[in-house]
């Protein structure tokens, strides 16, 4: 059979709420971070061992931990950046989880999301971490510079009640040491892209529903595609190669991504949140979405014959491609809200869901697409 199949290889029930999972590069280990019932945070390292999961190391932190990334860490240094419910950004060496190697009070209230870049990529700029908070701000941090962010993107209004929660952030366009953008998504559907080289808003739009996840297909190349997922079943893929002065970037919207599949394979039911989107490291045109009904879907993006067209006024406008669903499976009765592909083994993945369970997944035949 040539069809893509995803199976749950190992399931592990935990005694705390899982908020984020990440593979540790160049290993068979992954991180799980989250919140214990008493409000403290937990960091755990698990290793695959002959079909079972072995707890290698764990640490308890003062506050619940919401998000994490290895993106700003060199491959062999294994430094994990985490954001917590008190607004603290910290970096931990995995061999010494008891104390941080970097720490800063980044936001007023919860750090909802973070992304990191520059650690394992060559000639693509500084190691940086971008954080988005409930206070509505987006901040970019360089771990080599203590205390102050290198960029602080604030909402126009200083009234706290008028500020929108930032739910998703993502780096992109970092194809040389000076170019870099950061995209941020908010609870009211606002999507903004800031050019970090010039510290200017380059593009903004609104997708009508709260944005849960943002990811460029690759961070360290010229912008190619940007995937955005939202509440009420929204999935958008923007072609980022051609920006029109008024119409912005062309996009394709998938309308059925948040709905459940019946036993006969027919899409049905109310639209549920699309919590996360993650591109396959070995193929930038394949990505997954994790849904509120406990489903995971694998998508393939098809490029159009021509990615841009010339309008009557002579300006170029992008042309969006199309989406094909390669596979759909239901893993849980609760939302699959965090997911990470292994950067080293194609098809190996880990996900977390609100039933306090992590699952190691294996996906076959991805190389045939």
Secondary structure as GFF3:
##gff-version 3
##sequence-region A 1 369
A	DSSP	beta_strand	5	13	.	.	.	ID=ss1
A	DSSP	beta_strand	17	23	.	.	.	ID=ss2
A	DSSP	beta_strand	29	35	.	.	.	ID=ss3
A	DSSP	beta_strand	41	49	.	.	.	ID=ss4
A	DSSP	beta_strand	52	61	.	.	.	ID=ss5
A	DSSP	beta_strand	65	69	.	.	.	ID=ss6
A	DSSP	beta_strand	79	84	.	.	.	ID=ss7
A	DSSP	beta_strand	88	93	.	.	.	ID=ss8
A	DSSP	beta_strand	96	105	.	.	.	ID=ss9
A	DSSP	beta_strand	111	117	.	.	.	ID=ss10
A	DSSP	beta_strand	128	133	.	.	.	ID=ss11
A	DSSP	beta_strand	138	141	.	.	.	ID=ss12
A	DSSP	beta_strand	151	153	.	.	.	ID=ss13
A	DSSP	three_ten_helix	160	162	.	.	.	ID=ss14
A	DSSP	beta_strand	166	172	.	.	.	ID=ss15
A	DSSP	beta_strand	181	186	.	.	.	ID=ss16
A	DSSP	beta_strand	190	195	.	.	.	ID=ss17
A	DSSP	beta_strand	200	206	.	.	.	ID=ss18
A	DSSP	beta_strand	211	216	.	.	.	ID=ss19
A	DSSP	beta_strand	225	230	.	.	.	ID=ss20
A	DSSP	three_ten_helix	231	233	.	.	.	ID=ss21
A	DSSP	beta_strand	235	239	.	.	.	ID=ss22
A	DSSP	beta_strand	251	254	.	.	.	ID=ss23
A	DSSP	beta_strand	260	261	.	.	.	ID=ss24
A	DSSP	beta_strand	267	268	.	.	.	ID=ss25
A	DSSP	beta_strand	274	280	.	.	.	ID=ss26
A	DSSP	beta_strand	283	291	.	.	.	ID=ss27
A	DSSP	beta_strand	295	302	.	.	.	ID=ss28
A	DSSP	beta_strand	308	310	.	.	.	ID=ss29
A	DSSP	beta_strand	316	318	.	.	.	ID=ss30
A	DSSP	beta_strand	322	330	.	.	.	ID=ss31
A	DSSP	beta_strand	336	341	.	.	.	ID=ss32
A	DSSP	beta_strand	348	353	.	.	.	ID=ss33
A	DSSP	beta_strand	357	364	.	.	.	ID=ss34
A	DSSP	three_ten_helix	366	368	.	.	.	ID=ss35
###
